[in-house]
Each structure stands twice: as C-alpha cells, then as structure tokens.
Amino acid sequence: MRKQQFAHQLIQLLINFILILFGCFIATTLSTTLGQTGDWGMLISGIIVTFLEIISKRTYTIKKLIMILPKNYQSHKIKYFVVLLNDIKIGVLYGFFIEAFKLGS
C-alpha cells in the first residue's frame, strides 16, 4: 500500500513537472511567433493576461468549493484537472519571465 502511494505521488509530480515545462514551451512559442511582426503584441498580451487571470480565478474558487463539498470521486477529478491547468499557467508565466530576461540581457 505504501509503495503504491509513493509511486502514485511520483507519477503526479512528474506530470506536474511536464506540464510546467509544456507551459514554458507555450510561452516561448507565443513570444517568438507573435513577436516577429510586432503588430499584435498589445492585443495578444491582453488576451493572454485575461486568459491567465480567468484560470487563476477558476482555480481558487473551485479549490474553495471543493473544500466545502463532501469528498466523492467527481470532486477529486475536478480538483486534479484544476491543478493540471494551474501547472500549465505557472509554466506560461515562468516562460514569459524567462523570455523577458533574455530580451533584457
């Protein structure tokens, strides 16, 4: 039982790490592709910030709601999906910080 639990937590950690790296890839792709022309910079950055803020709002309201609800299988699936979406969001933000530091140096 303990060995299975450790393996499950290790798999979750690896999935979270891969999704953070995927978010960094998305940020790098967006900044290089959309930064080529420079025409769409302000519009796209506004859309990205809005999208990330919506994810943040959903993440923390759903986490509060799940704490109140009784524990069942469906709430665990929703919570896991929200955590995965939040990992991608963290990766995108981290990727944009990396791109900003690359441009600044």
N, CA, C and O atoms as a GROMACS GRO file, in nm:
protein
  420
    1MET      N    1   0.083  -0.119   0.000
    1MET     CA    2   0.000   0.000   0.000
    1MET      C    3   0.088   0.126   0.000
    1MET      O    4   0.063   0.219  -0.077
    2ARG      N    5   0.187   0.128   0.085
    2ARG     CA    6   0.274   0.245   0.095
    2ARG      C    7   0.356   0.263  -0.032
    2ARG      O    8   0.381   0.376  -0.075
    3LYS      N    9   0.398   0.151  -0.092
    3LYS     CA   10   0.475   0.157  -0.215
    3LYS      C   11   0.389   0.211  -0.330
    3LYS      O   12   0.438   0.288  -0.414
    4GLN      N   13   0.262   0.170  -0.335
    4GLN     CA   14   0.170   0.219  -0.438
    4GLN      C   15   0.145   0.368  -0.422
    4GLN      O   16   0.139   0.442  -0.520
    5GLN      N   17   0.131   0.411  -0.298
    5GLN     CA   18   0.106   0.553  -0.273
    5GLN      C   19   0.227   0.636  -0.315
    5GLN      O   20   0.211   0.744  -0.372
    6PHE      N   21   0.347   0.588  -0.287
    6PHE     CA   22   0.468   0.658  -0.328
    6PHE      C   23   0.478   0.666  -0.480
    6PHE      O   24   0.514   0.770  -0.536
    7ALA      N   25   0.446   0.555  -0.548
    7ALA     CA   26   0.450   0.554  -0.695
    7ALA      C   27   0.348   0.650  -0.753
    7ALA      O   28   0.375   0.719  -0.851
    8HIS      N   29   0.229   0.656  -0.693
    8HIS     CA   30   0.125   0.747  -0.739
    8HIS      C   31   0.168   0.893  -0.722
    8HIS      O   32   0.147   0.974  -0.812
    9GLN      N   33   0.228   0.925  -0.609
    9GLN     CA   34   0.274   1.062  -0.585
    9GLN      C   35   0.389   1.098  -0.679
    9GLN      O   36   0.399   1.212  -0.723
   10LEU      N   37   0.475   1.002  -0.708
   10LEU     CA   38   0.585   1.027  -0.801
   10LEU      C   39   0.533   1.054  -0.942
   10LEU      O   40   0.583   1.142  -1.012
   11ILE      N   41   0.433   0.978  -0.984
   11ILE     CA   42   0.373   1.000  -1.115
   11ILE      C   43   0.306   1.137  -1.122
   11ILE      O   44   0.318   1.207  -1.222
   12GLN      N   45   0.236   1.176  -1.015
   12GLN     CA   46   0.174   1.308  -1.012
   12GLN      C   47   0.279   1.419  -1.020
   12GLN      O   48   0.259   1.518  -1.090
   13LEU      N   49   0.389   1.402  -0.950
   13LEU     CA   50   0.497   1.501  -0.952
   13LEU      C   51   0.556   1.513  -1.092
   13LEU      O   52   0.583   1.624  -1.139
   14LEU      N   53   0.577   1.400  -1.159
   14LEU     CA   54   0.631   1.402  -1.294
   14LEU      C   55   0.534   1.467  -1.393
   14LEU      O   56   0.576   1.542  -1.481
   15ILE      N   57   0.405   1.438  -1.378
   15ILE     CA   58   0.305   1.500  -1.466
   15ILE      C   59   0.303   1.651  -1.444
   15ILE      O   60   0.296   1.728  -1.540
   16ASN      N   61   0.308   1.694  -1.318
   16ASN     CA   62   0.310   1.837  -1.289
   16ASN      C   63   0.433   1.904  -1.349
   16ASN      O   64   0.423   2.012  -1.406
   17PHE      N   65   0.548   1.840  -1.338
   17PHE     CA   66   0.672   1.895  -1.393
   17PHE      C   67   0.665   1.904  -1.545
   17PHE      O   68   0.708   2.004  -1.603
   18ILE      N   69   0.612   1.801  -1.609
   18ILE     CA   70   0.600   1.802  -1.755
   18ILE      C   71   0.504   1.912  -1.801
   18ILE      O   72   0.529   1.977  -1.902
   19LEU      N   73   0.396   1.934  -1.727
   19LEU     CA   74   0.301   2.039  -1.765
   19LEU      C   75   0.360   2.178  -1.745
   19LEU      O   76   0.330   2.270  -1.822
   20ILE      N   77   0.443   2.195  -1.644
   20ILE     CA   78   0.511   2.324  -1.626
   20ILE      C   79   0.606   2.348  -1.742
   20ILE      O   80   0.614   2.460  -1.794
   21LEU      N   81   0.679   2.246  -1.783
   21LEU     CA   82   0.767   2.260  -1.899
   21LEU      C   83   0.687   2.286  -2.027
   21LEU      O   84   0.731   2.362  -2.114
   22PHE      N   85   0.571   2.224  -2.039
   22PHE     CA   86   0.485   2.248  -2.155
   22PHE      C   87   0.437   2.393  -2.156
   22PHE      O   88   0.428   2.455  -2.262
   23GLY      N   89   0.406   2.448  -2.038
   23GLY     CA   90   0.369   2.589  -2.029
   23GLY      C   91   0.483   2.680  -2.071
   23GLY      O   92   0.460   2.781  -2.138
   24CYS      N   93   0.606   2.645  -2.034
   24CYS     CA   94   0.723   2.722  -2.078
   24CYS      C   95   0.736   2.716  -2.230
   24CYS      O   96   0.769   2.816  -2.294
   25PHE      N   97   0.712   2.600  -2.287
   25PHE     CA   98   0.716   2.585  -2.433
   25PHE      C   99   0.611   2.672  -2.500
   25PHE      O  100   0.638   2.735  -2.602
   26ILE      N  101   0.491   2.674  -2.444
   26ILE     CA  102   0.384   2.758  -2.500
   26ILE      C  103   0.425   2.905  -2.495
   26ILE      O  104   0.404   2.978  -2.592
   27ALA      N  105   0.482   2.948  -2.383
   27ALA     CA  106   0.524   3.088  -2.370
   27ALA      C  107   0.632   3.123  -2.471
   27ALA      O  108   0.628   3.229  -2.533
   28THR      N  109   0.729   3.035  -2.487
   28THR     CA  110   0.836   3.061  -2.583
   28THR      C  111   0.782   3.065  -2.725
   28THR      O  112   0.821   3.150  -2.805
   29THR      N  113   0.693   2.973  -2.756
   29THR     CA  114   0.633   2.970  -2.889
   29THR      C  115   0.552   3.096  -2.917
   29THR      O  116   0.562   3.155  -3.024
   30LEU      N  117   0.472   3.137  -2.819
   30LEU     CA  118   0.391   3.257  -2.839
   30LEU      C  119   0.477   3.382  -2.853
   30LEU      O  120   0.451   3.466  -2.939
   31SER      N  121   0.579   3.393  -2.770
   31SER     CA  122   0.660   3.515  -2.775
   31SER      C  123   0.744   3.523  -2.902
   31SER      O  124   0.765   3.633  -2.954
   32THR      N  125   0.792   3.411  -2.952
   32THR     CA  126   0.872   3.417  -3.075
   32THR      C  127   0.785   3.428  -3.200
   32THR      O  128   0.819   3.502  -3.292
   33THR      N  129   0.675   3.357  -3.203
   33THR     CA  130   0.589   3.359  -3.321
   33THR      C  131   0.518   3.494  -3.335
   33THR      O  132   0.519   3.554  -3.442
   34LEU      N  133   0.456   3.539  -3.227
   34LEU     CA  134   0.380   3.663  -3.235
   34LEU      C  135   0.469   3.786  -3.226
   34LEU      O  136   0.427   3.895  -3.263
   35GLY      N  137   0.590   3.769  -3.177
   35GLY     CA  138   0.682   3.881  -3.167
   35GLY      C  139   0.753   3.913  -3.297
   35GLY      O  140   0.823   4.014  -3.305
   36GLN      N  141   0.738   3.830  -3.398
   36GLN     CA  142   0.806   3.853  -3.526
   36GLN      C  143   0.754   3.978  -3.595
   36GLN      O  144   0.833   4.059  -3.645
   37THR      N  145   0.623   3.996  -3.598
   37THR     CA  146   0.568   4.112  -3.667
   37THR      C  147   0.563   4.234  -3.577
   37THR      O  148   0.590   4.345  -3.622
   38GLY      N  149   0.528   4.215  -3.451
   38GLY     CA  150   0.519   4.327  -3.358
   38GLY      C  151   0.387   4.400  -3.365
   38GLY      O  152   0.360   4.486  -3.281
   39ASP      N  153   0.303   4.368  -3.461
   39ASP     CA  154   0.175   4.436  -3.475
   39ASP      C  155   0.073   4.390  -3.371
   39ASP      O  156  -0.010   4.469  -3.326
   40TRP      N  157   0.080   4.265  -3.335
   40TRP     CA  158  -0.022   4.206  -3.249
   40TRP      C  159   0.020   4.200  -3.103
   40TRP      O  160  -0.050   4.139  -3.022
   41GLY      N  161   0.130   4.260  -3.068
   41GLY     CA  162   0.185   4.246  -2.934
   41GLY      C  163   0.092   4.286  -2.823
   41GLY      O  164   0.072   4.209  -2.728
   42MET      N  165   0.033   4.404  -2.831
   42MET     CA  166  -0.054   4.453  -2.724
   42MET      C  167  -0.183   4.372  -2.714
   42MET      O  168  -0.228   4.339  -2.605
   43LEU      N  169  -0.241   4.341  -2.827
   43LEU     CA  170  -0.366   4.265  -2.827
   43LEU      C  171  -0.345   4.125  -2.772
   43LEU      O  172  -0.422   4.079  -2.688
   44ILE      N  173  -0.242   4.058  -2.817
   44ILE     CA  174  -0.216   3.921  -2.772
   44ILE      C  175  -0.178   3.919  -2.625
   44ILE      O  176  -0.220   3.829  -2.552
   45SER      N  177  -0.099   4.016  -2.580
   45SER     CA  178  -0.062   4.017  -2.438
   45SER      C  179  -0.185   4.040  -2.351
   45SER      O  180  -0.195   3.983  -2.243
   46GLY      N  181  -0.277   4.124  -2.396
   46GLY     CA  182  -0.402   4.143  -2.322
   46GLY      C  183  -0.486   4.017  -2.316
   46GLY      O  184  -0.544   3.985  -2.213
   47ILE      N  185  -0.492   3.945  -2.427
   47ILE     CA  186  -0.568   3.819  -2.431
   47ILE      C  187  -0.503   3.715  -2.339
   47ILE      O  188  -0.573   3.644  -2.268
   48ILE      N  189  -0.371   3.707  -2.342
   48ILE     CA  190  -0.301   3.608  -2.259
   48ILE      C  191  -0.319   3.639  -2.111
   48ILE      O  192  -0.345   3.549  -2.031
   49VAL      N  193  -0.306   3.767  -2.074
   49VAL     CA  194  -0.324   3.805  -1.933
   49VAL      C  195  -0.467   3.776  -1.889
   49VAL      O  196  -0.488   3.725  -1.778
   50THR      N  197  -0.565   3.806  -1.973
   50THR     CA  198  -0.704   3.777  -1.939
   50THR      C  199  -0.725   3.627  -1.921
   50THR      O  200  -0.791   3.585  -1.826
   51PHE      N  201  -0.671   3.547  -2.011
   51PHE     CA  202  -0.684   3.402  -2.002
   51PHE      C  203  -0.620   3.349  -1.874
   51PHE      O  204  -0.678   3.264  -1.806
   52LEU      N  205  -0.501   3.399  -1.840
   52LEU     CA  206  -0.434   3.353  -1.718
   52LEU      C  207  -0.508   3.395  -1.592
   52LEU      O  208  -0.513   3.320  -1.495
   53GLU      N  209  -0.567   3.514  -1.594
   53GLU     CA  210  -0.645   3.559  -1.478
   53GLU      C  211  -0.773   3.478  -1.462
   53GLU      O  212  -0.816   3.451  -1.350
   54ILE      N  213  -0.835   3.441  -1.572
   54ILE     CA  214  -0.954   3.356  -1.565
   54ILE      C  215  -0.918   3.220  -1.506
   54ILE      O  216  -0.992   3.166  -1.424
   55ILE      N  217  -0.805   3.164  -1.549
   55ILE     CA  218  -0.761   3.036  -1.493
   55ILE      C  219  -0.736   3.050  -1.343
   55ILE      O  220  -0.774   2.962  -1.266
   56SER      N  221  -0.672   3.159  -1.301
   56SER     CA  222  -0.646   3.180  -1.158
   56SER      C  223  -0.776   3.190  -1.080
   56SER      O  224  -0.789   3.130  -0.973
   57LYS      N  225  -0.871   3.266  -1.131
   57LYS     CA  226  -0.998   3.281  -1.061
   57LYS      C  227  -1.070   3.148  -1.049
   57LYS      O  228  -1.121   3.114  -0.942
   58ARG      N  229  -1.075   3.073  -1.157
   58ARG     CA  230  -1.141   2.942  -1.154
   58ARG      C  231  -1.068   2.846  -1.059
   58ARG      O  232  -1.131   2.769  -0.987
   59THR      N  233  -0.936   2.851  -1.061
   59THR     CA  234  -0.858   2.760  -0.977
   59THR      C  235  -0.891   2.780  -0.830
   59THR      O  236  -0.919   2.684  -0.759
   60TYR      N  237  -0.888   2.904  -0.785
   60TYR     CA  238  -0.903   2.927  -0.643
   60TYR      C  239  -1.047   2.923  -0.597
   60TYR      O  240  -1.073   2.892  -0.481
   61THR      N  241  -1.144   2.956  -0.684
   61THR     CA  242  -1.284   2.940  -0.643
   61THR      C  243  -1.323   2.792  -0.639
   61THR      O  244  -1.398   2.751  -0.551
   62ILE      N  245  -1.273   2.713  -0.734
   62ILE     CA  246  -1.305   2.571  -0.733
   62ILE      C  247  -1.239   2.502  -0.615
   62ILE      O  248  -1.298   2.413  -0.554
   63LYS      N  249  -1.115   2.541  -0.581
   63LYS     CA  250  -1.049   2.480  -0.466
   63LYS      C  251  -1.126   2.509  -0.338
   63LYS      O  252  -1.139   2.421  -0.252
   64LYS      N  253  -1.179   2.632  -0.323
   64LYS     CA  254  -1.259   2.665  -0.205
   64LYS      C  255  -1.388   2.585  -0.204
   64LYS      O  256  -1.431   2.536  -0.100
   65LEU      N  257  -1.451   2.572  -0.321
   65LEU     CA  258  -1.577   2.500  -0.332
   65LEU      C  259  -1.559   2.352  -0.300
   65LEU      O  260  -1.644   2.291  -0.235
   66ILE      N  261  -1.449   2.294  -0.346
   66ILE     CA  262  -1.424   2.152  -0.323
   66ILE      C  263  -1.398   2.125  -0.175
   66ILE      O  264  -1.432   2.017  -0.125
   67MET      N  265  -1.338   2.220  -0.105
   67MET     CA  266  -1.316   2.201   0.039
   67MET      C  267  -1.448   2.192   0.114
   67MET      O  268  -1.457   2.122   0.215
   68ILE      N  269  -1.551   2.260   0.066
   68ILE     CA  270  -1.681   2.260   0.132
   68ILE      C  271  -1.761   2.134   0.097
   68ILE      O  272  -1.830   2.079   0.182
   69LEU      N  273  -1.751   2.091  -0.027
   69LEU     CA  274  -1.830   1.976  -0.074
   69LEU      C  275  -1.785   1.846  -0.007
   69LEU      O  276  -1.669   1.835   0.034
   70PRO      N  277  -1.875   1.749   0.004
   70PRO     CA  278  -1.832   1.618   0.054
   70PRO      C  279  -1.738   1.552  -0.046
   70PRO      O  280  -1.746   1.576  -0.166
   71LYS      N  281  -1.649   1.470   0.006
   71LYS     CA  282  -1.549   1.407  -0.080
   71LYS      C  283  -1.611   1.291  -0.157
   71LYS      O  284  -1.660   1.194  -0.099
   72ASN      N  285  -1.609   1.304  -0.287
   72ASN     CA  286  -1.651   1.195  -0.374
   72ASN      C  287  -1.560   1.193  -0.495
   72ASN      O  288  -1.473   1.278  -0.509
   73TYR      N  289  -1.580   1.098  -0.581
   73TYR     CA  290  -1.490   1.077  -0.695
   73TYR      C  291  -1.491   1.195  -0.792
   73TYR      O  292  -1.387   1.233  -0.844
   74GLN      N  293  -1.609   1.252  -0.815
   74GLN     CA  294  -1.619   1.361  -0.912
   74GLN      C  295  -1.542   1.484  -0.865
   74GLN      O  296  -1.477   1.550  -0.946
   75SER      N  297  -1.548   1.516  -0.737
   75SER     CA  298  -1.476   1.634  -0.690
   75SER      C  299  -1.325   1.614  -0.699
   75SER      O  300  -1.252   1.710  -0.722
   76HIS      N  301  -1.277   1.491  -0.683
   76HIS     CA  302  -1.134   1.465  -0.698
   76HIS      C  303  -1.091   1.482  -0.843
   76HIS      O  304  -0.981   1.530  -0.870
   77LYS      N  305  -1.176   1.442  -0.938
   77LYS     CA  306  -1.142   1.459  -1.079
   77LYS      C  307  -1.136   1.607  -1.116
   77LYS      O  308  -1.046   1.650  -1.188
   78ILE      N  309  -1.231   1.684  -1.065
   78ILE     CA  310  -1.232   1.828  -1.094
   78ILE      C  311  -1.109   1.894  -1.032
   78ILE      O  312  -1.044   1.977  -1.096
   79LYS      N  313  -1.077   1.858  -0.909
   79LYS     CA  314  -0.962   1.916  -0.841
   79LYS      C  315  -0.833   1.882  -0.915
   79LYS      O  316  -0.746   1.968  -0.929
   80TYR      N  317  -0.820   1.760  -0.962
   80TYR     CA  318  -0.700   1.720  -1.034
   80TYR      C  319  -0.687   1.795  -1.166
   80TYR      O  320  -0.577   1.837  -1.204
   81PHE      N  321  -0.798   1.814  -1.238
   81PHE     CA  322  -0.796   1.890  -1.363
   81PHE      C  323  -0.757   2.035  -1.337
   81PHE      O  324  -0.681   2.093  -1.414
   82VAL      N  325  -0.809   2.093  -1.230
   82VAL     CA  326  -0.776   2.232  -1.198
   82VAL      C  327  -0.628   2.245  -1.163
   82VAL      O  328  -0.565   2.344  -1.201
   83VAL      N  329  -0.574   2.148  -1.092
   83VAL     CA  330  -0.431   2.151  -1.058
   83VAL      C  331  -0.346   2.141  -1.185
   83VAL      O  332  -0.246   2.210  -1.197
   84LEU      N  333  -0.386   2.056  -1.278
   84LEU     CA  334  -0.312   2.044  -1.404
   84LEU      C  335  -0.318   2.173  -1.485
   84LEU      O  336  -0.217   2.214  -1.543
   85LEU      N  337  -0.434   2.235  -1.491
   85LEU     CA  338  -0.448   2.361  -1.562
   85LEU      C  339  -0.365   2.471  -1.495
   85LEU      O  340  -0.307   2.555  -1.564
   86ASN      N  341  -0.361   2.469  -1.364
   86ASN     CA  342  -0.280   2.566  -1.290
   86ASN      C  343  -0.131   2.544  -1.316
   86ASN      O  344  -0.055   2.641  -1.321
   87ASP      N  345  -0.089   2.420  -1.332
   87ASP     CA  346   0.052   2.393  -1.363
   87ASP      C  347   0.090   2.449  -1.499
   87ASP      O  348   0.200   2.504  -1.516
   88ILE      N  349   0.002   2.437  -1.596
   88ILE     CA  350   0.029   2.495  -1.728
   88ILE      C  351   0.038   2.647  -1.717
   88ILE      O  352   0.124   2.710  -1.779
   89LYS      N  353  -0.051   2.706  -1.637
   89LYS     CA  354  -0.049   2.851  -1.617
   89LYS      C  355   0.082   2.895  -1.554
   89LYS      O  356   0.140   2.996  -1.596
   90ILE      N  357   0.128   2.824  -1.454
   90ILE     CA  358   0.255   2.856  -1.389
   90ILE      C  359   0.370   2.846  -1.489
   90ILE      O  360   0.460   2.930  -1.490
   91GLY      N  361   0.367   2.744  -1.574
   91GLY     CA  362   0.470   2.730  -1.675
   91GLY      C  363   0.470   2.843  -1.776
   91GLY      O  364   0.576   2.889  -1.818
   92VAL      N  365   0.351   2.888  -1.816
   92VAL     CA  366   0.342   3.000  -1.910
   92VAL      C  367   0.399   3.127  -1.847
   92VAL      O  368   0.476   3.199  -1.911
   93LEU      N  369   0.361   3.154  -1.724
   93LEU     CA  370   0.414   3.273  -1.656
   93LEU      C  371   0.566   3.265  -1.640
   93LEU      O  372   0.636   3.363  -1.664
   94TYR      N  373   0.615   3.151  -1.601
   94TYR     CA  374   0.759   3.132  -1.586
   94TYR      C  375   0.830   3.148  -1.721
   94TYR      O  376   0.938   3.207  -1.728
   95GLY      N  377   0.771   3.095  -1.826
   95GLY     CA  378   0.828   3.108  -1.960
   95GLY      C  379   0.835   3.252  -2.006
   95GLY      O  380   0.932   3.293  -2.069
   96PHE      N  381   0.731   3.330  -1.975
   96PHE     CA  382   0.735   3.472  -2.012
   96PHE      C  383   0.841   3.548  -1.934
   96PHE      O  384   0.904   3.639  -1.987
   97PHE      N  385   0.862   3.512  -1.807
   97PHE     CA  386   0.970   3.575  -1.730
   97PHE      C  387   1.106   3.540  -1.791
   97PHE      O  388   1.194   3.626  -1.798
   98ILE      N  389   1.122   3.417  -1.832
   98ILE     CA  390   1.249   3.377  -1.895
   98ILE      C  391   1.270   3.456  -2.024
   98ILE      O  392   1.381   3.503  -2.050
   99GLU      N  393   1.165   3.470  -2.104
   99GLU     CA  394   1.177   3.547  -2.229
   99GLU      C  395   1.209   3.693  -2.200
   99GLU      O  396   1.287   3.754  -2.273
  100ALA      N  397   1.150   3.749  -2.096
  100ALA     CA  398   1.179   3.889  -2.062
  100ALA      C  399   1.324   3.906  -2.020
  100ALA      O  400   1.388   4.005  -2.056
  101PHE      N  401   1.377   3.811  -1.945
  101PHE     CA  402   1.518   3.819  -1.905
  101PHE      C  403   1.610   3.802  -2.025
  101PHE      O  404   1.716   3.865  -2.032
  102LYS      N  405   1.570   3.718  -2.120
  102LYS     CA  406   1.652   3.701  -2.241
  102LYS      C  407   1.654   3.830  -2.323
  102LYS      O  408   1.757   3.866  -2.380
  103LEU      N  409   1.541   3.897  -2.330
  103LEU     CA  410   1.535   4.022  -2.406
  103LEU      C  411   1.609   4.135  -2.334
  103LEU      O  412   1.663   4.224  -2.399
  104GLY      N  413   1.611   4.130  -2.202
  104GLY     CA  414   1.677   4.236  -2.125
  104GLY      C  415   1.828   4.227  -2.124
  104GLY      O  416   1.896   4.326  -2.097
  105SER      N  417   1.881   4.111  -2.153
  105SER     CA  418   2.027   4.097  -2.145
  105SER      C  419   2.094   4.119  -2.278
  105SER      O  420   2.217   4.111  -2.287
   0.00000   0.00000   0.00000
